Amino acid sequence: MVVLVSKNKIKVGDVVCRKSYGSDIMFKVIAVKNEGKEVLVDLKGINFRLIADAPAEDLEIRIINEIDEVKHDFM
C-alpha cells in the first residue's frame, strides 16, 4: 500500500520513491528545501549508494511493510 502525501507533509526521515522513475528505488529524505515556489527534497538511497533530489510532488511515501519487502527481496 502506498500513501500519497502533499508536498507539505514530506519530512526528514520519511522513506519515499520517485513516481517519475516508476518507484524503482527507495530513498530516505535527508532534507526538505523551499526553492521559490517549489519544494525540493534531498534523497539518500536505502539499498544503493545514491544521492538525488526531486520535487516534492514527484514523491510518494512508502510504509514499513513495503520497505521490509524490498529489503528482503534485495538480500
Backbone as CSV, one residue per row, in Angstrom:
resi,resn,N_x,N_y,N_z,CA_x,CA_y,CA_z,C_x,C_y,C_z
1,MET,0.838,-1.184,0.000,0.000,0.000,0.000,0.878,1.240,0.000
2,VAL,0.571,2.186,-0.869,1.314,3.431,-0.961,0.447,4.550,-0.421
3,VAL,1.019,5.397,0.383,0.304,6.543,0.913,0.813,7.777,0.190
4,LEU,-0.042,8.415,-0.590,0.345,9.636,-1.283,0.158,10.814,-0.345
5,VAL,1.106,11.728,-0.378,1.029,12.894,0.504,1.269,14.149,-0.302
6,SER,0.822,15.249,0.227,1.109,16.517,-0.431,2.537,16.920,-0.123
7,LYS,3.075,17.853,-0.903,4.465,18.253,-0.723,4.745,18.831,0.651
8,ASN,3.727,19.336,1.337,3.920,19.936,2.654,4.056,18.900,3.759
9,LYS,3.722,17.630,3.490,3.750,16.621,4.534,5.006,15.768,4.510
10,ILE,5.813,15.859,3.484,7.054,15.089,3.437,8.043,15.714,4.401
11,LYS,8.682,14.852,5.221,9.607,15.380,6.229,10.875,14.534,6.271
12,VAL,11.899,15.088,6.857,13.173,14.384,7.001,12.919,13.072,7.747
13,GLY,13.507,11.996,7.213,13.351,10.673,7.810,12.332,9.802,7.096
14,ASP,11.432,10.407,6.303,10.457,9.613,5.549,11.168,8.759,4.511
15,VAL,10.579,7.626,4.164,11.066,6.779,3.081,10.126,6.990,1.903
16,VAL,10.706,7.336,0.754,9.908,7.705,-0.416,10.447,7.034,-1.676
17,CYS,9.643,7.079,-2.733,10.036,6.661,-4.076,9.660,7.776,-5.043
18,ARG,10.352,7.820,-6.183,10.047,8.807,-7.220,9.060,8.215,-8.211
19,LYS,7.902,8.856,-8.344,6.869,8.390,-9.270,7.370,8.426,-10.708
20,SER,8.131,9.455,-11.076,8.583,9.619,-12.459,9.566,8.537,-12.897
21,TYR,10.134,7.802,-11.950,11.048,6.705,-12.271,10.414,5.350,-11.976
22,GLY,9.099,5.311,-11.902,8.408,4.048,-11.675,8.581,3.500,-10.269
23,SER,8.925,4.367,-9.326,9.109,3.963,-7.922,10.076,2.789,-7.790
24,ASP,11.172,2.838,-8.565,12.102,1.711,-8.617,13.100,1.653,-7.469
25,ILE,13.389,2.774,-6.837,14.370,2.823,-5.754,13.752,3.537,-4.562
26,MET,13.991,3.016,-3.378,13.530,3.684,-2.156,14.631,4.591,-1.632
27,PHE,14.221,5.764,-1.190,15.131,6.768,-0.654,14.674,7.198,0.733
28,LYS,15.632,7.647,1.532,15.327,8.297,2.798,15.457,9.801,2.575
29,VAL,14.500,10.571,3.062,14.536,12.029,2.933,15.571,12.566,3.914
30,ILE,16.554,13.330,3.383,17.594,13.889,4.255,17.482,15.400,4.402
31,ALA,16.694,16.055,3.529,16.476,17.494,3.654,15.276,17.895,2.805
32,VAL,14.549,18.898,3.269,13.432,19.479,2.515,13.709,20.977,2.416
33,LYS,13.734,21.500,1.158,14.115,22.896,0.939,13.061,23.613,0.099
34,ASN,12.812,24.859,0.430,11.957,25.702,-0.400,12.827,26.414,-1.416
35,GLU,12.539,26.203,-2.692,13.255,26.852,-3.796,12.244,27.699,-4.554
36,GLY,12.014,28.909,-4.075,10.985,29.749,-4.682,9.621,29.164,-4.385
37,LYS,8.848,28.880,-5.447,7.510,28.304,-5.273,7.546,26.783,-5.175
38,GLU,8.711,26.183,-5.423,8.823,24.728,-5.451,9.491,24.215,-4.177
39,VAL,9.063,23.052,-3.736,9.696,22.368,-2.613,10.556,21.259,-3.190
40,LEU,11.879,21.313,-2.924,12.801,20.272,-3.374,13.217,19.424,-2.184
41,VAL,13.382,18.140,-2.441,13.698,17.195,-1.380,15.009,16.499,-1.732
42,ASP,15.963,16.500,-0.796,17.216,15.764,-0.967,17.004,14.343,-0.476
43,LEU,17.521,13.384,-1.257,17.259,11.976,-1.004,18.548,11.170,-0.916
44,LYS,18.533,10.124,-0.104,19.662,9.190,0.006,19.118,7.781,-0.221
45,GLY,19.725,7.048,-1.152,19.275,5.693,-1.454,19.378,4.784,-0.245
46,ILE,18.418,3.880,-0.104,18.432,2.934,1.014,19.266,1.705,0.664
47,ASN,19.001,1.099,-0.482,19.721,-0.117,-0.867,20.875,0.143,-1.824
48,PHE,20.996,1.358,-2.304,22.054,1.734,-3.234,22.730,2.994,-2.734
49,ARG,24.033,3.096,-2.954,24.758,4.300,-2.550,24.472,5.368,-3.598
50,LEU,23.471,6.191,-3.321,22.951,7.130,-4.295,22.386,8.347,-3.577
51,ILE,22.740,9.523,-4.077,22.173,10.776,-3.580,21.435,11.424,-4.740
52,ALA,20.238,11.940,-4.484,19.438,12.568,-5.533,18.613,13.688,-4.915
53,ASP,17.977,14.462,-5.776,16.967,15.395,-5.299,15.773,15.291,-6.236
54,ALA,14.626,15.764,-5.750,13.400,15.661,-6.530,12.401,16.694,-6.036
55,PRO,11.525,17.137,-6.917,10.425,17.978,-6.448,9.502,17.140,-5.561
56,ALA,8.974,17.751,-4.540,8.141,17.031,-3.575,6.949,16.352,-4.241
57,GLU,6.378,16.980,-5.282,5.196,16.381,-5.905,5.518,15.113,-6.703
58,ASP,6.796,14.815,-6.923,7.203,13.599,-7.625,7.392,12.426,-6.664
59,LEU,7.197,12.645,-5.378,7.494,11.618,-4.385,6.231,11.020,-3.802
60,GLU,6.318,9.742,-3.442,5.273,9.095,-2.678,5.913,8.386,-1.495
61,ILE,5.294,8.523,-0.353,5.819,7.919,0.874,5.505,6.435,0.870
62,ARG,6.458,5.633,1.320,6.295,4.187,1.445,6.066,3.844,2.912
63,ILE,5.346,2.756,3.129,5.071,2.341,4.503,6.013,1.202,4.897
64,ILE,6.087,0.910,6.166,7.051,-0.040,6.721,6.960,-1.412,6.045
65,ASN,5.774,-1.933,5.791,5.641,-3.267,5.185,6.353,-3.326,3.842
66,GLU,6.203,-2.298,3.028,6.849,-2.270,1.716,8.358,-2.210,1.851
67,ILE,8.835,-1.440,2.787,10.277,-1.289,2.983,10.876,-2.641,3.367
68,ASP,10.220,-3.355,4.275,10.695,-4.675,4.685,10.705,-5.644,3.513
69,GLU,9.653,-5.598,2.668,9.588,-6.483,1.497,10.755,-6.225,0.540
70,VAL,11.034,-4.957,0.271,12.107,-4.602,-0.640,13.451,-5.043,-0.077
71,LYS,13.681,-4.808,1.207,14.927,-5.228,1.833,15.078,-6.747,1.751
72,HIS,13.993,-7.470,1.997,14.036,-8.932,1.943,14.369,-9.393,0.517
73,ASP,13.700,-8.826,-0.478,13.956,-9.185,-1.874,15.383,-8.828,-2.289
74,PHE,15.898,-7.733,-1.787,17.239,-7.276,-2.132,18.312,-8.210,-1.593
75,MET,18.069,-8.746,-0.406,19.040,-9.640,0.222,19.065,-10.958,-0.508
